[in-house]
Amino acid sequence: MCVHVIHASDMPGVLAWADRRPLHTLVYADASLYCGGQLTAAGQAHIDAALAAVGAESLAGATRCARPLLFATAG
Protein backbone atom coordinates (compact mmCIF):
# COMPACT_ATOMS: atom_id res chain seq x y z
CA MET A 1 0.00 0.00 0.00
CA CYS A 2 1.23 3.51 -0.72
CA VAL A 3 1.69 6.21 1.90
CA HIS A 4 1.15 9.92 1.35
CA VAL A 5 2.69 12.27 3.90
CA ILE A 6 0.92 15.60 4.19
CA HIS A 7 2.54 18.56 5.91
CA ALA A 8 0.31 19.97 8.61
CA SER A 9 0.60 22.65 11.24
CA ASP A 10 -0.97 23.34 14.60
CA MET A 11 -1.87 19.72 15.32
CA PRO A 12 -2.73 19.89 19.03
CA GLY A 13 -1.08 17.17 21.10
CA VAL A 14 0.11 15.02 18.19
CA LEU A 15 3.04 15.16 15.76
CA ALA A 16 1.91 12.50 13.28
CA TRP A 17 -1.49 10.96 12.63
CA ALA A 18 -2.22 8.16 10.15
CA ASP A 19 -5.49 7.50 8.33
CA ARG A 20 -5.57 4.11 6.59
CA ARG A 21 -7.90 4.04 3.59
CA PRO A 22 -8.65 1.32 1.02
CA LEU A 23 -6.22 2.62 -1.64
CA HIS A 24 -3.85 4.89 0.27
CA THR A 25 -2.63 5.55 3.77
CA LEU A 26 -2.51 9.24 4.60
CA VAL A 27 -0.17 10.57 7.26
CA TYR A 28 -0.57 14.09 8.56
CA ALA A 29 2.83 15.20 9.87
CA ASP A 30 3.51 18.31 11.89
CA ALA A 31 5.83 20.83 10.25
CA SER A 32 8.25 20.46 13.19
CA LEU A 33 9.17 17.00 11.85
CA TYR A 34 10.87 18.59 8.83
CA CYS A 35 14.07 20.55 8.38
CA GLY A 36 14.74 22.33 5.10
CA GLY A 37 11.79 20.55 3.49
CA GLN A 38 13.17 17.10 4.36
CA LEU A 39 11.82 14.69 6.94
CA THR A 40 14.17 14.38 9.94
CA ALA A 41 15.15 11.03 11.46
CA ALA A 42 12.92 11.82 14.46
CA GLY A 43 10.13 12.74 12.05
CA GLN A 44 10.44 9.42 10.26
CA ALA A 45 10.26 7.63 13.61
CA HIS A 46 7.05 9.50 14.53
CA ILE A 47 5.51 8.71 11.14
CA ASP A 48 6.49 5.03 11.33
CA ALA A 49 4.92 4.83 14.81
CA ALA A 50 1.69 6.39 13.49
CA LEU A 51 1.67 3.92 10.58
CA ALA A 52 2.22 0.98 12.94
CA ALA A 53 -0.68 2.18 15.11
CA VAL A 54 -3.10 1.67 12.19
CA GLY A 55 -1.51 -1.57 10.98
CA ALA A 56 0.21 -0.04 7.95
CA GLU A 57 3.74 -0.72 6.75
CA SER A 58 6.60 1.67 7.48
CA LEU A 59 7.74 4.38 5.11
CA ALA A 60 10.64 2.15 4.05
CA GLY A 61 8.23 -0.64 3.06
CA ALA A 62 5.64 1.51 1.31
CA THR A 63 5.19 1.08 -2.43
CA ARG A 64 5.32 3.83 -5.02
CA CYS A 65 1.79 4.99 -5.81
CA ALA A 66 0.52 5.00 -9.37
CA ARG A 67 -2.89 6.43 -8.42
CA PRO A 68 -3.51 10.15 -7.94
CA LEU A 69 -4.50 11.37 -4.53
CA LEU A 70 -7.66 13.48 -4.72
CA PHE A 71 -8.86 15.80 -2.01
CA ALA A 72 -12.17 17.49 -1.47
CA THR A 73 -12.18 20.54 0.75
CA ALA A 74 -15.10 22.21 2.42
CA GLY A 75 -15.11 25.97 2.39
Contacts in CASP RR format, 6 or more apart in sequence:
PFRMAT RR
TARGET T0000
AUTHOR 0000-0000-0000
METHOD contacts of the structure
MODEL  1
MCVHVIHASDMPGVLAWADRRPLHTLVYADASLYCGGQLTAAGQAHIDAA
LAAVGAESLAGATRCARPLLFATAG
1 20 0 8 1.000
1 23 0 8 1.000
1 24 0 8 1.000
1 25 0 8 1.000
1 56 0 8 1.000
1 57 0 8 1.000
1 62 0 8 1.000
1 63 0 8 1.000
2 23 0 8 1.000
2 24 0 8 1.000
2 25 0 8 1.000
2 62 0 8 1.000
2 63 0 8 1.000
2 64 0 8 1.000
2 65 0 8 1.000
2 67 0 8 1.000
3 24 0 8 1.000
3 25 0 8 1.000
3 26 0 8 1.000
3 27 0 8 1.000
3 51 0 8 1.000
3 56 0 8 1.000
3 57 0 8 1.000
3 59 0 8 1.000
3 62 0 8 1.000
4 24 0 8 1.000
4 25 0 8 1.000
4 26 0 8 1.000
4 27 0 8 1.000
4 65 0 8 1.000
4 69 0 8 1.000
5 27 0 8 1.000
5 29 0 8 1.000
5 39 0 8 1.000
5 47 0 8 1.000
5 59 0 8 1.000
6 26 0 8 1.000
6 27 0 8 1.000
6 28 0 8 1.000
6 29 0 8 1.000
7 29 0 8 1.000
7 31 0 8 1.000
7 34 0 8 1.000
8 28 0 8 1.000
8 29 0 8 1.000
8 30 0 8 1.000
8 31 0 8 1.000
9 30 0 8 1.000
9 31 0 8 1.000
11 17 0 8 1.000
11 28 0 8 1.000
11 30 0 8 1.000
14 30 0 8 1.000
15 29 0 8 1.000
15 30 0 8 1.000
15 32 0 8 1.000
15 33 0 8 1.000
15 43 0 8 1.000
15 46 0 8 1.000
16 27 0 8 1.000
16 28 0 8 1.000
16 29 0 8 1.000
16 30 0 8 1.000
16 33 0 8 1.000
16 43 0 8 1.000
16 46 0 8 1.000
16 47 0 8 1.000
16 49 0 8 1.000
16 50 0 8 1.000
17 27 0 8 1.000
17 28 0 8 1.000
17 50 0 8 1.000
18 25 0 8 1.000
18 26 0 8 1.000
18 27 0 8 1.000
18 28 0 8 1.000
18 47 0 8 1.000
18 50 0 8 1.000
18 51 0 8 1.000
18 53 0 8 1.000
18 54 0 8 1.000
18 56 0 8 1.000
19 25 0 8 1.000
19 26 0 8 1.000
19 27 0 8 1.000
19 28 0 8 1.000
19 54 0 8 1.000
20 54 0 8 1.000
20 55 0 8 1.000
20 56 0 8 1.000
23 67 0 8 1.000
24 65 0 8 1.000
24 67 0 8 1.000
24 69 0 8 1.000
25 51 0 8 1.000
25 54 0 8 1.000
25 56 0 8 1.000
25 62 0 8 1.000
26 69 0 8 1.000
27 47 0 8 1.000
27 50 0 8 1.000
27 51 0 8 1.000
29 39 0 8 1.000
29 43 0 8 1.000
29 46 0 8 1.000
29 47 0 8 1.000
33 39 0 8 1.000
33 40 0 8 1.000
33 42 0 8 1.000
33 43 0 8 1.000
33 46 0 8 1.000
33 47 0 8 1.000
34 40 0 8 1.000
34 43 0 8 1.000
39 47 0 8 1.000
44 59 0 8 1.000
47 59 0 8 1.000
48 58 0 8 1.000
48 59 0 8 1.000
51 57 0 8 1.000
51 58 0 8 1.000
51 59 0 8 1.000
52 58 0 8 1.000
END
